[in-house]
C-alpha cells in the first residue's frame, strides 16, 4: 500500500512523455511518403536519413523543421515541469498548463506543415508563455 505522500506519475509527467514523442511524430510524417519507394526514385534513404530529410521540400520539409523545433522546445518544457513539481505547484494548475502546452504544440505542428507562418508563430509564442507559466506556477 502506498502513502498519500508517495510520488506519483502526474498528468504533467505524462505530458512530458507526449512532448518527447512529438518530434518522432513529425519525423514519421516527413518520411511517410518516401517509405516503400526505392532510393533511386526519391524514396526514404535509411543510409542517410538526415540528408534525405534535409532535401525534402514543401510540407515534408516543414514537417522536418517542426521536428527540429519540437526537439528545441523539449528541454525547457521538461525543466519547467520538474521545477514546478519541486516547488509544489498546485497540481491541477500544473496539469492544465501542461495539457495546454501539448495542445498548442500539436496545433503548432499542424500550422507548420500547413504552411501558415503567422498563425504558427502566434501559437509558438502562446506555447512559450504557457511554458513560462508552468515554470512559475510553484512560485510563492
MODELLER restraints for C-alpha pairs under 7 A, 6 or more apart:
rsr = mdl.restraints
at = mdl.atoms
rsr.add(forms.Gaussian(group=physical.xy_distance, feature=features.Distance(at['CA:11:A'], at['CA:95:A']), mean=5.44, stdev=0.5))
rsr.add(forms.Gaussian(group=physical.xy_distance, feature=features.Distance(at['CA:12:A'], at['CA:81:A']), mean=6.74, stdev=0.5))
rsr.add(forms.Gaussian(group=physical.xy_distance, feature=features.Distance(at['CA:12:A'], at['CA:94:A']), mean=6.54, stdev=0.5))
rsr.add(forms.Gaussian(group=physical.xy_distance, feature=features.Distance(at['CA:12:A'], at['CA:95:A']), mean=4.79, stdev=0.5))
rsr.add(forms.Gaussian(group=physical.xy_distance, feature=features.Distance(at['CA:12:A'], at['CA:98:A']), mean=5.32, stdev=0.5))
rsr.add(forms.Gaussian(group=physical.xy_distance, feature=features.Distance(at['CA:15:A'], at['CA:98:A']), mean=6.14, stdev=0.5))
rsr.add(forms.Gaussian(group=physical.xy_distance, feature=features.Distance(at['CA:15:A'], at['CA:99:A']), mean=6.50, stdev=0.5))
rsr.add(forms.Gaussian(group=physical.xy_distance, feature=features.Distance(at['CA:15:A'], at['CA:102:A']), mean=6.70, stdev=0.5))
rsr.add(forms.Gaussian(group=physical.xy_distance, feature=features.Distance(at['CA:16:A'], at['CA:78:A']), mean=6.14, stdev=0.5))
rsr.add(forms.Gaussian(group=physical.xy_distance, feature=features.Distance(at['CA:19:A'], at['CA:74:A']), mean=6.60, stdev=0.5))
rsr.add(forms.Gaussian(group=physical.xy_distance, feature=features.Distance(at['CA:19:A'], at['CA:102:A']), mean=6.56, stdev=0.5))
rsr.add(forms.Gaussian(group=physical.xy_distance, feature=features.Distance(at['CA:20:A'], at['CA:74:A']), mean=6.71, stdev=0.5))
rsr.add(forms.Gaussian(group=physical.xy_distance, feature=features.Distance(at['CA:22:A'], at['CA:70:A']), mean=6.66, stdev=0.5))
rsr.add(forms.Gaussian(group=physical.xy_distance, feature=features.Distance(at['CA:23:A'], at['CA:67:A']), mean=4.42, stdev=0.5))
rsr.add(forms.Gaussian(group=physical.xy_distance, feature=features.Distance(at['CA:23:A'], at['CA:70:A']), mean=5.34, stdev=0.5))
rsr.add(forms.Gaussian(group=physical.xy_distance, feature=features.Distance(at['CA:23:A'], at['CA:71:A']), mean=6.09, stdev=0.5))
rsr.add(forms.Gaussian(group=physical.xy_distance, feature=features.Distance(at['CA:26:A'], at['CA:63:A']), mean=5.41, stdev=0.5))
rsr.add(forms.Gaussian(group=physical.xy_distance, feature=features.Distance(at['CA:26:A'], at['CA:64:A']), mean=6.30, stdev=0.5))
rsr.add(forms.Gaussian(group=physical.xy_distance, feature=features.Distance(at['CA:26:A'], at['CA:66:A']), mean=6.45, stdev=0.5))
rsr.add(forms.Gaussian(group=physical.xy_distance, feature=features.Distance(at['CA:26:A'], at['CA:67:A']), mean=5.04, stdev=0.5))
rsr.add(forms.Gaussian(group=physical.xy_distance, feature=features.Distance(at['CA:27:A'], at['CA:63:A']), mean=6.89, stdev=0.5))
rsr.add(forms.Gaussian(group=physical.xy_distance, feature=features.Distance(at['CA:27:A'], at['CA:64:A']), mean=5.98, stdev=0.5))
rsr.add(forms.Gaussian(group=physical.xy_distance, feature=features.Distance(at['CA:27:A'], at['CA:67:A']), mean=6.10, stdev=0.5))
rsr.add(forms.Gaussian(group=physical.xy_distance, feature=features.Distance(at['CA:29:A'], at['CA:63:A']), mean=6.48, stdev=0.5))
rsr.add(forms.Gaussian(group=physical.xy_distance, feature=features.Distance(at['CA:30:A'], at['CA:60:A']), mean=4.43, stdev=0.5))
rsr.add(forms.Gaussian(group=physical.xy_distance, feature=features.Distance(at['CA:30:A'], at['CA:61:A']), mean=6.78, stdev=0.5))
rsr.add(forms.Gaussian(group=physical.xy_distance, feature=features.Distance(at['CA:30:A'], at['CA:63:A']), mean=5.21, stdev=0.5))
rsr.add(forms.Gaussian(group=physical.xy_distance, feature=features.Distance(at['CA:30:A'], at['CA:64:A']), mean=5.70, stdev=0.5))
rsr.add(forms.Gaussian(group=physical.xy_distance, feature=features.Distance(at['CA:31:A'], at['CA:44:A']), mean=6.45, stdev=0.5))
rsr.add(forms.Gaussian(group=physical.xy_distance, feature=features.Distance(at['CA:34:A'], at['CA:42:A']), mean=6.95, stdev=0.5))
rsr.add(forms.Gaussian(group=physical.xy_distance, feature=features.Distance(at['CA:34:A'], at['CA:43:A']), mean=4.15, stdev=0.5))
rsr.add(forms.Gaussian(group=physical.xy_distance, feature=features.Distance(at['CA:34:A'], at['CA:44:A']), mean=4.52, stdev=0.5))
rsr.add(forms.Gaussian(group=physical.xy_distance, feature=features.Distance(at['CA:35:A'], at['CA:43:A']), mean=6.09, stdev=0.5))
rsr.add(forms.Gaussian(group=physical.xy_distance, feature=features.Distance(at['CA:35:A'], at['CA:44:A']), mean=5.35, stdev=0.5))
rsr.add(forms.Gaussian(group=physical.xy_distance, feature=features.Distance(at['CA:36:A'], at['CA:43:A']), mean=6.84, stdev=0.5))
rsr.add(forms.Gaussian(group=physical.xy_distance, feature=features.Distance(at['CA:37:A'], at['CA:43:A']), mean=4.29, stdev=0.5))
rsr.add(forms.Gaussian(group=physical.xy_distance, feature=features.Distance(at['CA:37:A'], at['CA:44:A']), mean=6.77, stdev=0.5))
rsr.add(forms.Gaussian(group=physical.xy_distance, feature=features.Distance(at['CA:39:A'], at['CA:45:A']), mean=5.71, stdev=0.5))
rsr.add(forms.Gaussian(group=physical.xy_distance, feature=features.Distance(at['CA:44:A'], at['CA:52:A']), mean=6.71, stdev=0.5))
rsr.add(forms.Gaussian(group=physical.xy_distance, feature=features.Distance(at['CA:45:A'], at['CA:52:A']), mean=6.07, stdev=0.5))
rsr.add(forms.Gaussian(group=physical.xy_distance, feature=features.Distance(at['CA:53:A'], at['CA:61:A']), mean=6.96, stdev=0.5))
rsr.add(forms.Gaussian(group=physical.xy_distance, feature=features.Distance(at['CA:53:A'], at['CA:64:A']), mean=6.58, stdev=0.5))
rsr.add(forms.Gaussian(group=physical.xy_distance, feature=features.Distance(at['CA:59:A'], at['CA:113:A']), mean=5.08, stdev=0.5))
rsr.add(forms.Gaussian(group=physical.xy_distance, feature=features.Distance(at['CA:59:A'], at['CA:114:A']), mean=6.78, stdev=0.5))
rsr.add(forms.Gaussian(group=physical.xy_distance, feature=features.Distance(at['CA:62:A'], at['CA:112:A']), mean=6.05, stdev=0.5))
rsr.add(forms.Gaussian(group=physical.xy_distance, feature=features.Distance(at['CA:62:A'], at['CA:113:A']), mean=5.25, stdev=0.5))
rsr.add(forms.Gaussian(group=physical.xy_distance, feature=features.Distance(at['CA:63:A'], at['CA:112:A']), mean=6.96, stdev=0.5))
rsr.add(forms.Gaussian(group=physical.xy_distance, feature=features.Distance(at['CA:63:A'], at['CA:113:A']), mean=5.38, stdev=0.5))
rsr.add(forms.Gaussian(group=physical.xy_distance, feature=features.Distance(at['CA:66:A'], at['CA:109:A']), mean=5.81, stdev=0.5))
rsr.add(forms.Gaussian(group=physical.xy_distance, feature=features.Distance(at['CA:66:A'], at['CA:112:A']), mean=6.46, stdev=0.5))
rsr.add(forms.Gaussian(group=physical.xy_distance, feature=features.Distance(at['CA:77:A'], at['CA:131:A']), mean=6.13, stdev=0.5))
rsr.add(forms.Gaussian(group=physical.xy_distance, feature=features.Distance(at['CA:80:A'], at['CA:131:A']), mean=6.72, stdev=0.5))
rsr.add(forms.Gaussian(group=physical.xy_distance, feature=features.Distance(at['CA:80:A'], at['CA:134:A']), mean=5.78, stdev=0.5))
rsr.add(forms.Gaussian(group=physical.xy_distance, feature=features.Distance(at['CA:80:A'], at['CA:135:A']), mean=4.28, stdev=0.5))
rsr.add(forms.Gaussian(group=physical.xy_distance, feature=features.Distance(at['CA:81:A'], at['CA:134:A']), mean=6.41, stdev=0.5))
rsr.add(forms.Gaussian(group=physical.xy_distance, feature=features.Distance(at['CA:81:A'], at['CA:135:A']), mean=6.65, stdev=0.5))
rsr.add(forms.Gaussian(group=physical.xy_distance, feature=features.Distance(at['CA:83:A'], at['CA:135:A']), mean=6.43, stdev=0.5))
rsr.add(forms.Gaussian(group=physical.xy_distance, feature=features.Distance(at['CA:84:A'], at['CA:134:A']), mean=6.42, stdev=0.5))
rsr.add(forms.Gaussian(group=physical.xy_distance, feature=features.Distance(at['CA:84:A'], at['CA:135:A']), mean=5.61, stdev=0.5))
rsr.add(forms.Gaussian(group=physical.xy_distance, feature=features.Distance(at['CA:84:A'], at['CA:136:A']), mean=6.89, stdev=0.5))
rsr.add(forms.Gaussian(group=physical.xy_distance, feature=features.Distance(at['CA:84:A'], at['CA:137:A']), mean=6.11, stdev=0.5))
rsr.add(forms.Gaussian(group=physical.xy_distance, feature=features.Distance(at['CA:84:A'], at['CA:138:A']), mean=5.12, stdev=0.5))
rsr.add(forms.Gaussian(group=physical.xy_distance, feature=features.Distance(at['CA:87:A'], at['CA:138:A']), mean=4.91, stdev=0.5))
rsr.add(forms.Gaussian(group=physical.xy_distance, feature=features.Distance(at['CA:87:A'], at['CA:139:A']), mean=6.89, stdev=0.5))
rsr.add(forms.Gaussian(group=physical.xy_distance, feature=features.Distance(at['CA:88:A'], at['CA:138:A']), mean=5.68, stdev=0.5))
rsr.add(forms.Gaussian(group=physical.xy_distance, feature=features.Distance(at['CA:89:A'], at['CA:137:A']), mean=5.41, stdev=0.5))
rsr.add(forms.Gaussian(group=physical.xy_distance, feature=features.Distance(at['CA:89:A'], at['CA:138:A']), mean=3.69, stdev=0.5))
rsr.add(forms.Gaussian(group=physical.xy_distance, feature=features.Distance(at['CA:90:A'], at['CA:138:A']), mean=6.91, stdev=0.5))
rsr.add(forms.Gaussian(group=physical.xy_distance, feature=features.Distance(at['CA:94:A'], at['CA:134:A']), mean=6.15, stdev=0.5))
rsr.add(forms.Gaussian(group=physical.xy_distance, feature=features.Distance(at['CA:94:A'], at['CA:137:A']), mean=6.75, stdev=0.5))
rsr.add(forms.Gaussian(group=physical.xy_distance, feature=features.Distance(at['CA:97:A'], at['CA:130:A']), mean=6.38, stdev=0.5))
rsr.add(forms.Gaussian(group=physical.xy_distance, feature=features.Distance(at['CA:97:A'], at['CA:134:A']), mean=6.26, stdev=0.5))
rsr.add(forms.Gaussian(group=physical.xy_distance, feature=features.Distance(at['CA:101:A'], at['CA:127:A']), mean=5.38, stdev=0.5))
rsr.add(forms.Gaussian(group=physical.xy_distance, feature=features.Distance(at['CA:101:A'], at['CA:130:A']), mean=6.11, stdev=0.5))
rsr.add(forms.Gaussian(group=physical.xy_distance, feature=features.Distance(at['CA:101:A'], at['CA:131:A']), mean=6.70, stdev=0.5))
rsr.add(forms.Gaussian(group=physical.xy_distance, feature=features.Distance(at['CA:104:A'], at['CA:123:A']), mean=6.21, stdev=0.5))
rsr.add(forms.Gaussian(group=physical.xy_distance, feature=features.Distance(at['CA:104:A'], at['CA:127:A']), mean=5.73, stdev=0.5))
rsr.add(forms.Gaussian(group=physical.xy_distance, feature=features.Distance(at['CA:105:A'], at['CA:127:A']), mean=6.70, stdev=0.5))
rsr.add(forms.Gaussian(group=physical.xy_distance, feature=features.Distance(at['CA:108:A'], at['CA:120:A']), mean=5.31, stdev=0.5))
rsr.add(forms.Gaussian(group=physical.xy_distance, feature=features.Distance(at['CA:108:A'], at['CA:123:A']), mean=5.73, stdev=0.5))
rsr.add(forms.Gaussian(group=physical.xy_distance, feature=features.Distance(at['CA:108:A'], at['CA:124:A']), mean=6.26, stdev=0.5))
rsr.add(forms.Gaussian(group=physical.xy_distance, feature=features.Distance(at['CA:111:A'], at['CA:119:A']), mean=6.74, stdev=0.5))
rsr.add(forms.Gaussian(group=physical.xy_distance, feature=features.Distance(at['CA:111:A'], at['CA:120:A']), mean=5.15, stdev=0.5))
rsr.add(forms.Gaussian(group=physical.xy_distance, feature=features.Distance(at['CA:112:A'], at['CA:120:A']), mean=5.95, stdev=0.5))
